[in-house]
Amino acid sequence: MKSKLLIASAWVALAGSTILAACGGGSSSNGSGMANSGASGVITGFGSVIVNGHEFSTNGNTRVLDGDDDDAASSTSNLQVGMTVDVDADDSTATMLRFTSAVRGEVDAVDTMGNTLTVLGQTVQGTSGTSFVGHRTSGSTTTQIAQLRDVNVGDYVVVYGFIECSSAGCSSGATDIVATLVHEPTITGKYRVQGYVSNYSSSTSSFTINGLTVDIATSGSSATVCNTMNCTFANGDFVSVRSAMAPTGTFSSSASTLTLTATDVKLRPVAPTFAVGSTVTIEGPVTQLSGTSFVVRGISVDASGVASSVMGLGNNQIVEVTGTIMSSGMLKATAITVERHATFELMGALDATPTTTFSVLGQTFSVTSETRFADWAQDVEPFNSTNFASLLKAGDQLVVSGYPGTSGNVATRVERIPTPSSPTAAVEGVVSGDSPLSDTFTTAGITVTLSSTTRLFYPGANGVPSLSGFFAAITPNTSVAGAFGAPGSSPGTITAADAAVLRPDARWED
């Protein structure tokens, strides 16, 4: 795994660099020992491979398949934290691991305030659960990417994540991609998108997937290869599209002319495939919720046996469902876990060598089997919930996302990053209180002190920010704000060099 450098000065041009909410923070784990089992979700750690809180060992008989390349043989060395994978397992040993991206191509637009990218006309929503790997692939520099702000228009990216529907039924409306990993690889030039067909026209042999027009070449030496009769499709079909050529045209939110001439188009099932009778966990957004039934990534879920777990669920909430695959293909749920949102994020030095918990900036965290771990400082693998205490040491620089639990903070994401040359700290989260008279605000238990030299960012600043304007932009218990600077003289304090209030419509995602 390539090392990752957090560009500290960019942490808080914060105006949207990380909309908080991370996957993880709750476990529906059945532990090991699940004969004829499987999972479909996000890799959160290694040792061997951890998916949906379950650790699957690998061996020489484990098939690793590249779903972007017609299930070509790959290897575990190509797996990364944040990848979406399907796992077939015998007991707790993986027999097959398949990774598949949601979209790959050049970035058309970047909205740091909304924390989104547009790639091949697809809106990619970033969260603090989104991993970033690789180096910038456009321009004259090859800066390592660590956050959405490091990604520029023209960069070539491979995005892994979940498709989120704008309506109850995915096929009837537009979709976004909730990113779990944004990777800028060294090898570029392949283009791929998956989604639901709309505006299909047999006369023009074309259709659209959100803001992208897909052209089907029907003749010539470069005719599109399809796995459907005569390359015909219907609105609502779920397809994957590949091309060796870059799209033509331009993208804009109001009048996109992006067109991709397809090398091949495959009609695909939305749902991962599991054997009847197998015990599985699947992670993804809820759709078509009705009573005690709903759909997760194409799999129908019967939650009548755990009806109490359905109370309060809503469409597009990210959940993990554990259960048994019935002969009908339906998943009979035995446990449902709603992914807990991270409500804040910290950066700072580890206060002391950890035990079962750890502390940063005076804030103590516990971990779960679903806490996501990554090591960008020393590239240690495996790095997970069972061994972090032996790998981390006092003074290590960490980025931690989490939420307040009943017995203290729970970490949803832990990243060790290179130690800065001077003590550095940052925080972002919902403001719990502010004091304009003392130029302070509090979030995630951290008191941030501002001064006349603090660089300020907030909606409505119009190039002339002021302390009074900054505090006027804050609504306690509603606004999300962040700060970057130096640790204060006492635990739980930061003296801000930069501070920002996010715009009110910034989305909180899981």
C-alpha positions as CSV (number, residue, x, y, z in Angstrom):
1,M,0.0,0.0,0.0
2,K,1.3,3.4,-0.9
3,S,2.0,5.9,1.8
4,K,-0.4,8.8,2.3
5,L,0.7,12.3,3.3
6,L,-1.9,14.5,4.9
7,I,-1.3,18.0,3.6
8,A,-1.8,19.8,6.9
9,S,-2.2,23.3,5.5
10,A,-5.1,22.0,3.4
11,W,-6.9,20.3,6.3
12,V,-9.0,23.3,6.9
13,A,-9.4,25.1,3.8
14,L,-12.0,22.9,5.6
15,A,-14.8,24.6,3.8
16,G,-16.1,21.2,2.9
17,S,-12.9,19.1,2.6
18,T,-14.4,16.4,4.7
19,I,-18.2,16.1,5.3
20,L,-18.2,13.9,8.4
21,A,-19.7,10.5,8.6
22,A,-17.8,7.3,8.4
23,C,-18.8,3.7,7.8
24,G,-18.5,1.5,10.9
25,G,-19.3,1.9,14.5
26,G,-21.5,-1.0,15.4
27,S,-21.2,-4.7,14.7
28,S,-23.6,-7.4,13.5
29,S,-20.7,-9.8,13.5
30,N,-21.4,-13.5,14.0
31,G,-17.7,-14.1,14.5
32,S,-15.9,-16.8,12.6
33,G,-17.2,-20.3,12.0
34,M,-19.8,-19.5,9.4
35,A,-19.8,-22.6,7.1
36,N,-21.0,-21.8,3.5
37,S,-20.9,-18.1,4.2
38,G,-20.2,-14.8,2.4
39,A,-20.2,-11.1,2.6
40,S,-20.6,-8.1,0.3
41,G,-19.3,-4.7,1.6
42,V,-16.2,-2.7,2.3
43,I,-12.8,-3.8,3.3
44,T,-12.0,-2.1,6.6
45,G,-8.7,-3.8,7.5
46,F,-6.4,-6.7,6.8
47,G,-5.2,-9.7,8.7
48,S,-6.3,-11.5,6.5
49,V,-9.2,-9.5,5.0
50,I,-11.9,-7.8,7.1
51,V,-15.3,-7.2,5.5
52,N,-18.4,-6.1,7.4
53,G,-16.7,-6.9,10.7
54,H,-15.8,-10.4,9.7
55,E,-12.2,-11.5,9.3
56,F,-11.7,-13.9,6.3
57,S,-8.4,-15.7,6.1
58,T,-6.9,-16.2,2.6
59,N,-4.6,-18.9,1.2
60,G,-3.2,-20.2,-2.0
61,N,-6.7,-21.5,-3.0
62,T,-8.4,-18.1,-2.6
63,R,-9.4,-16.7,-6.0
64,V,-9.1,-12.9,-6.2
65,L,-11.0,-11.6,-9.2
66,D,-10.9,-8.2,-10.8
67,G,-14.6,-7.4,-11.5
68,D,-13.6,-4.5,-13.7
69,D,-11.8,-6.8,-16.1
70,D,-14.2,-9.7,-16.7
71,D,-13.2,-11.4,-13.4
72,A,-9.5,-11.7,-14.5
73,A,-7.3,-13.2,-11.9
74,S,-5.8,-10.8,-9.4
75,S,-4.1,-11.1,-6.0
76,T,-4.6,-10.0,-2.4
77,S,-1.7,-7.5,-2.9
78,N,-4.1,-5.5,-5.0
79,L,-6.7,-5.2,-2.3
80,Q,-7.0,-1.9,-0.4
81,V,-9.0,-0.5,2.5
82,G,-12.2,1.0,1.2
83,M,-12.6,-1.4,-1.8
84,T,-16.1,-2.8,-2.2
85,V,-15.8,-6.6,-2.5
86,D,-17.9,-9.7,-2.7
87,V,-16.7,-12.7,-0.6
88,D,-17.5,-16.4,-0.8
89,A,-16.2,-18.4,2.1
90,D,-16.0,-21.9,3.5
91,D,-16.2,-21.4,7.2
92,S,-14.0,-18.3,7.8
93,T,-11.7,-18.9,4.8
94,A,-12.3,-16.9,1.7
95,T,-12.6,-19.1,-1.4
96,M,-13.3,-16.1,-3.7
97,L,-12.8,-12.3,-3.4
98,R,-14.1,-10.0,-6.2
99,F,-13.5,-6.3,-6.2
100,T,-15.5,-4.0,-8.5
101,S,-15.4,-0.2,-8.9
102,A,-18.4,2.1,-9.4
103,V,-16.8,4.4,-12.0
104,R,-13.3,5.1,-13.4
105,G,-12.2,8.0,-15.6
106,E,-11.2,11.6,-15.5
107,V,-12.7,14.0,-13.0
108,D,-15.1,16.5,-14.7
109,A,-15.9,18.7,-11.7
110,V,-14.9,19.1,-8.0
111,D,-17.2,20.7,-5.4
112,T,-15.2,21.0,-2.2
113,M,-18.0,22.8,-0.4
114,G,-20.4,20.0,-1.2
115,N,-17.7,17.3,-0.9
116,T,-18.5,15.8,-4.3
117,L,-16.7,14.9,-7.5
118,T,-18.2,14.3,-10.9
119,V,-16.7,11.5,-12.9
120,L,-18.1,10.4,-16.3
121,G,-21.2,12.4,-15.4
122,Q,-21.7,10.5,-12.2
123,T,-21.9,12.4,-8.9
124,V,-19.5,11.0,-6.3
125,Q,-20.2,11.9,-2.7
126,G,-17.3,11.9,-0.3
127,T,-17.5,11.2,3.4
128,S,-15.0,10.9,6.2
129,G,-15.4,7.2,5.6
130,T,-13.9,7.7,2.1
131,S,-10.3,6.4,1.7
132,F,-7.9,8.2,-0.7
133,V,-4.9,6.5,-2.3
134,G,-2.4,7.4,-5.0
135,H,-0.9,10.4,-6.6
136,R,-2.4,13.2,-8.7
137,T,-2.5,12.1,-12.3
138,S,-2.8,15.5,-14.0
139,G,-0.7,18.6,-14.0
140,S,3.0,18.9,-13.4
141,T,3.1,17.6,-9.9
142,T,2.4,14.1,-8.5
143,T,1.1,15.1,-5.0
144,Q,-0.2,12.3,-2.9
145,I,-3.9,12.6,-2.4
146,A,-5.3,12.4,1.2
147,Q,-8.7,14.1,0.9
148,L,-11.2,15.3,-1.7
149,R,-9.5,18.7,-1.8
150,D,-6.4,17.1,-3.2
151,V,-8.2,15.8,-6.3
152,N,-8.3,18.1,-9.3
153,V,-10.4,18.3,-12.5
154,G,-8.6,16.2,-15.1
155,D,-7.2,13.7,-12.5
156,Y,-7.9,10.0,-13.5
157,V,-9.6,8.2,-10.6
158,V,-11.0,4.8,-9.8
159,V,-14.0,5.1,-7.4
160,Y,-15.4,2.3,-5.3
161,G,-18.6,2.8,-3.4
162,F,-22.4,2.2,-3.2
163,I,-25.1,3.5,-5.5
164,E,-27.5,5.7,-3.7
165,C,-31.0,6.2,-5.2
166,S,-32.8,9.5,-5.5
167,S,-36.1,7.7,-5.3
168,A,-37.5,4.6,-3.6
169,G,-36.7,2.4,-6.6
170,C,-33.2,2.9,-8.0
171,S,-34.2,2.2,-11.6
172,S,-36.8,4.9,-11.7
173,G,-34.5,7.9,-11.0
174,A,-31.0,9.4,-10.8
175,T,-28.3,7.9,-8.6
176,D,-25.2,9.1,-6.8
177,I,-22.2,7.1,-5.7
178,V,-21.3,7.2,-2.0
179,A,-17.6,6.7,-2.2
180,T,-15.7,4.3,0.0
181,L,-12.4,4.6,-1.9
182,V,-11.0,7.2,-4.4
183,H,-7.8,5.8,-6.0
184,E,-5.6,7.7,-8.4
185,P,-3.6,4.8,-10.0
186,T,-0.4,5.0,-12.0
187,I,-2.1,3.2,-15.0
188,T,-4.8,5.3,-16.6
189,G,-6.8,5.2,-19.8
190,K,-9.6,2.7,-19.0
191,Y,-13.1,4.0,-18.6
192,R,-15.9,2.3,-16.8
193,V,-19.3,3.2,-15.4
194,Q,-22.2,1.2,-14.0
195,G,-25.8,2.2,-13.4
196,Y,-29.4,2.2,-14.6
197,V,-30.3,2.8,-18.3
198,S,-32.5,5.7,-19.0
199,N,-33.6,7.5,-22.3
200,Y,-32.8,4.3,-24.3
201,S,-33.2,4.9,-28.1
202,S,-33.0,2.0,-30.5
203,S,-32.9,4.4,-33.4
204,T,-29.8,6.1,-32.2
205,S,-28.4,3.1,-30.3
206,S,-27.8,5.1,-27.2
207,F,-28.9,5.6,-23.6
208,T,-27.9,7.7,-20.6
209,I,-26.6,6.9,-17.2
210,N,-27.2,10.1,-15.2
211,G,-25.1,12.8,-16.9
212,L,-23.4,10.5,-19.4
213,T,-24.6,9.5,-22.9
214,V,-23.5,6.0,-23.9
215,D,-23.2,5.3,-27.7
216,I,-23.3,1.8,-29.0
217,A,-21.3,1.2,-32.1
218,T,-23.3,-1.2,-34.2
219,S,-20.9,-1.8,-37.1
220,G,-17.3,-1.7,-38.1
221,S,-14.2,-3.3,-36.6
222,S,-14.8,-1.5,-33.3
223,A,-18.4,-2.5,-32.9
224,T,-19.6,-2.6,-29.3
225,V,-19.7,-6.1,-27.7
226,C,-22.8,-6.8,-25.7
227,N,-24.2,-9.8,-23.8
228,T,-27.8,-9.0,-24.9
229,M,-29.3,-9.8,-28.3
230,N,-28.3,-7.1,-30.8
231,C,-27.1,-4.8,-28.1
232,T,-30.7,-3.9,-27.1
233,F,-31.6,-2.6,-23.7
234,A,-34.6,-1.2,-21.8
235,N,-34.9,1.7,-19.4
236,G,-34.2,0.5,-15.9
237,D,-31.7,-2.2,-16.9
238,F,-28.6,-2.3,-14.7
239,V,-25.5,-2.3,-16.9
240,S,-21.7,-1.9,-16.8
241,V,-20.1,0.0,-19.6
242,R,-16.4,-0.1,-20.6
243,S,-14.5,1.9,-23.1
244,A,-10.9,2.2,-24.2
245,M,-11.5,5.8,-25.4
246,A,-12.0,8.9,-23.3
247,P,-15.5,10.5,-23.5
248,T,-16.1,13.4,-25.9
249,G,-18.0,16.6,-25.1
250,T,-18.1,18.5,-21.8
251,F,-19.8,18.2,-18.5
252,S,-22.0,20.8,-16.8
253,S,-24.7,20.4,-14.2
254,S,-27.2,22.0,-16.5
255,A,-26.2,20.9,-20.0
256,S,-23.8,17.9,-20.1
257,T,-22.7,16.7,-23.5
258,L,-20.4,14.0,-22.3
259,T,-20.6,10.9,-24.6
260,L,-18.8,7.6,-24.1
261,T,-18.6,5.2,-27.1
262,A,-18.8,1.8,-25.5
263,T,-16.3,-1.0,-26.1
264,D,-18.6,-3.4,-24.3
265,V,-21.9,-3.2,-22.4
266,K,-23.0,-5.9,-20.1
267,L,-26.4,-6.4,-18.6
268,R,-25.7,-7.3,-15.0
269,P,-27.6,-8.3,-11.9
270,V,-27.6,-5.6,-9.3
271,A,-27.3,-8.0,-6.5
272,P,-24.2,-10.1,-5.5
273,T,-24.8,-13.8,-5.9
274,F,-24.8,-16.1,-2.9
275,A,-25.6,-19.8,-2.6
276,V,-29.0,-20.8,-1.2
277,G,-28.7,-21.6,2.5
278,S,-25.5,-19.6,3.0
279,T,-25.2,-17.2,5.9
280,V,-24.1,-13.8,4.6
281,T,-23.7,-10.1,5.6
282,I,-24.4,-7.4,3.0
283,E,-23.7,-3.7,3.4
284,G,-25.4,-0.9,1.5
285,P,-28.2,1.7,1.3
286,V,-31.8,0.8,2.1
287,T,-34.3,1.1,-0.8
288,Q,-38.0,0.3,-1.3
289,L,-38.7,0.2,2.4
290,S,-42.2,-1.1,3.1
291,G,-43.1,-2.5,6.5
292,T,-40.5,-5.1,7.5
293,S,-39.2,-5.6,4.0
294,F,-36.7,-3.6,1.9
295,V,-34.0,-4.0,-0.7
296,V,-30.2,-3.7,-0.2
297,R,-28.1,-3.5,-3.4
298,G,-30.7,-5.6,-5.3
299,I,-31.3,-8.2,-2.6
300,S,-34.7,-8.3,-1.1
301,V,-34.7,-8.5,2.7
302,D,-37.3,-10.1,4.9
303,A,-36.8,-8.5,8.3
304,S,-40.0,-9.8,9.9
305,G,-38.0,-11.9,12.3
306,V,-36.2,-8.8,13.6
307,A,-39.0,-6.3,13.2
308,S,-37.8,-4.1,16.0
309,S,-34.6,-3.4,14.1
310,V,-36.6,-1.9,11.2
311,M,-38.2,0.8,13.3
312,G,-36.7,4.1,12.4
313,L,-35.0,2.9,9.2
314,G,-35.3,5.1,6.1
315,N,-34.4,4.8,2.5
316,N,-30.7,5.5,1.7
317,Q,-29.6,4.7,5.2
318,I,-26.5,2.5,5.1
319,V,-27.1,-0.8,6.9
320,E,-25.5,-4.2,7.4
321,V,-27.9,-7.1,7.2
322,T,-26.9,-10.6,8.4
323,G,-29.1,-13.6,7.5
324,T,-29.7,-16.6,5.3
325,I,-30.3,-16.8,1.6
326,M,-33.6,-18.5,0.9
327,S,-34.5,-20.5,-2.2
328,S,-36.3,-17.5,-3.6
329,G,-33.1,-15.5,-3.4
330,M,-34.5,-13.4,-0.5
331,L,-32.3,-12.7,2.5
332,K,-34.0,-13.8,5.7
333,A,-32.6,-11.3,8.2
334,T,-31.4,-12.4,11.6
335,A,-29.6,-9.1,12.5
336,I,-29.7,-5.5,11.2
337,T,-27.1,-2.9,12.1
338,V,-27.5,0.7,11.1
339,E,-24.1,2.2,10.3
340,R,-23.4,4.9,12.8
341,H,-22.5,8.3,11.5
342,A,-19.3,9.9,12.6
343,T,-20.2,13.2,14.1
344,F,-16.6,14.6,14.4
345,E,-13.1,14.1,13.3
346,L,-9.8,14.9,15.1
347,M,-6.2,15.1,14.1
348,G,-3.4,15.0,16.7
349,A,-0.7,13.1,18.4
350,L,-1.6,9.9,20.3
351,D,-1.6,11.0,24.0
352,A,-0.2,7.7,25.3
353,T,0.5,4.1,24.2
354,P,-2.9,2.5,23.8
355,T,-4.4,-0.4,25.6
356,T,-7.9,-1.5,24.7
357,T,-8.7,2.2,24.1
358,F,-6.6,5.2,22.9
359,S,-6.7,9.0,23.4
360,V,-6.1,11.9,21.1
361,L,-6.3,15.6,22.2
362,G,-7.6,14.3,25.5
363,Q,-10.5,12.5,23.9
364,T,-10.7,8.7,24.6
365,F,-11.9,6.2,21.9
366,S,-12.8,2.6,21.8
367,V,-12.9,0.5,18.6
368,T,-15.2,-2.1,17.1
369,S,-14.6,-4.9,14.6
370,E,-15.9,-2.5,11.9
371,T,-13.6,0.4,12.7
372,R,-11.6,1.2,9.5
373,F,-7.8,1.3,9.9
374,A,-5.2,2.6,7.6
375,D,-1.5,3.2,8.1
376,W,-0.1,5.9,5.8
377,A,3.1,6.5,7.9
378,Q,4.7,3.1,8.0
379,D,2.5,1.0,5.7
380,V,1.8,-1.7,8.3
381,E,-0.5,-4.5,7.2
382,P,-2.4,-5.9,8.9
383,F,-3.6,-2.9,10.9
384,N,-6.9,-3.6,12.6
385,S,-9.0,-3.6,15.7
386,T,-7.1,-6.6,17.2
387,N,-3.6,-5.3,16.9
388,F,-3.6,-1.5,16.9
389,A,-2.5,-1.4,20.5
390,S,0.7,-3.2,19.7
391,L,1.4,-1.1,16.6
392,L,0.7,2.4,17.8
393,K,2.9,4.3,20.2
394,A,2.6,7.6,22.1
395,G,3.3,10.6,19.8
396,D,2.0,8.9,16.6
397,Q,0.0,11.3,14.5
398,L,-3.6,10.1,14.0
399,V,-6.7,11.1,12.1
400,V,-9.7,9.7,13.9
401,S,-13.4,9.9,13.0
402,G,-16.0,8.9,15.6
403,Y,-19.2,9.4,17.5
404,P,-20.2,9.6,21.2
405,G,-21.3,6.3,22.5
406,T,-22.9,5.3,25.7
407,S,-19.5,4.6,27.3
408,G,-17.4,7.2,25.6
409,N,-16.4,7.9,22.0
410,V,-16.4,5.1,19.4
411,A,-13.9,5.4,16.5
412,T,-15.3,4.6,13.0
413,R,-12.0,5.4,11.3
414,V,-8.3,5.5,12.5
415,E,-5.4,6.5,10.2
416,R,-1.8,6.9,11.2
417,I,-0.2,9.6,9.1
418,P,3.4,11.0,8.9
419,T,4.4,12.9,12.1
420,P,4.6,16.6,11.3
421,S,7.8,18.6,12.1
422,S,5.9,20.6,14.7
423,P,2.9,19.7,16.9
424,T,-0.2,20.0,14.8
425,A,-3.9,19.4,15.6
426,A,-7.3,19.7,13.9
427,V,-11.0,19.1,14.7
428,E,-14.2,19.2,12.7
429,G,-17.7,18.5,13.9
430,V,-21.1,20.0,15.0
431,V,-20.5,23.1,17.1
432,S,-21.8,22.4,20.6
433,G,-21.3,26.0,21.9
434,D,-19.5,29.2,21.0
435,S,-18.4,32.4,22.8
436,P,-17.8,35.4,20.6
437,L,-16.6,37.4,23.6
438,S,-13.7,35.0,24.2
439,D,-13.3,34.1,20.5
440,T,-13.8,30.4,21.2
441,F,-16.1,27.6,20.0
442,T,-16.4,24.0,21.1
443,T,-16.8,20.9,19.0
444,A,-16.2,17.2,19.8
445,G,-15.1,18.2,23.3
446,I,-12.4,20.4,21.9
447,T,-12.3,24.1,22.7
448,V,-10.9,26.2,19.7
449,T,-9.4,29.6,20.3
450,L,-9.4,32.1,17.4
451,S,-7.5,35.3,17.0
452,S,-7.0,38.2,14.7
453,T,-4.4,36.2,12.8
454,T,-6.6,33.1,12.2
455,R,-7.5,32.6,8.6
456,L,-11.3,32.4,8.4
457,F,-13.6,30.7,6.0
458,Y,-17.4,30.8,6.2
459,P,-20.5,31.3,3.9
460,G,-21.0,34.9,3.1
461,A,-17.4,36.0,3.9
462,N,-17.1,37.5,0.4
463,G,-13.3,37.8,0.7
464,V,-13.4,40.0,3.8
465,P,-13.9,37.6,6.7
466,S,-14.0,38.8,10.3
467,L,-14.3,37.2,13.7
468,S,-17.8,38.7,14.2
469,G,-18.9,37.3,10.8
470,F,-17.5,33.9,11.6
471,F,-19.4,33.6,14.9
472,A,-22.6,35.0,13.2
473,A,-22.3,32.1,10.7
474,I,-22.5,29.6,13.6
475,T,-25.7,28.1,14.9
476,P,-24.9,25.9,17.9
477,N,-25.9,22.3,17.7
478,T,-26.5,22.7,13.9
479,S,-23.5,24.2,12.2
480,V,-20.4,22.1,11.3
481,A,-17.1,23.9,11.9
482,G,-13.5,23.0,12.0
483,A,-10.1,24.3,12.9
484,F,-6.5,23.6,12.2
485,G,-3.6,24.8,14.2
486,A,-1.5,23.9,17.2
487,P,-2.5,22.0,20.4
488,G,-3.3,24.4,23.2
489,S,-1.6,24.6,26.5
490,S,-4.1,22.2,28.1
491,P,-5.6,19.0,26.9
492,G,-8.7,19.3,24.7
493,T,-7.7,22.7,23.3
494,I,-6.5,24.0,19.9
495,T,-5.1,27.4,18.9
496,A,-6.4,27.9,15.4
497,A,-4.3,29.0,12.5
498,D,-7.3,28.3,10.2
499,A,-11.0,27.9,11.0
500,A,-14.1,27.3,8.8
501,V,-17.8,27.0,9.0
502,L,-19.3,24.7,6.4
503,R,-22.2,25.9,4.3
504,P,-25.7,24.9,5.6
505,D,-26.6,22.6,2.8
506,A,-23.4,20.5,3.1
507,R,-24.6,16.8,3.2
508,W,-23.9,14.4,6.0
509,E,-23.5,10.9,4.6
510,D,-22.6,7.5,5.7
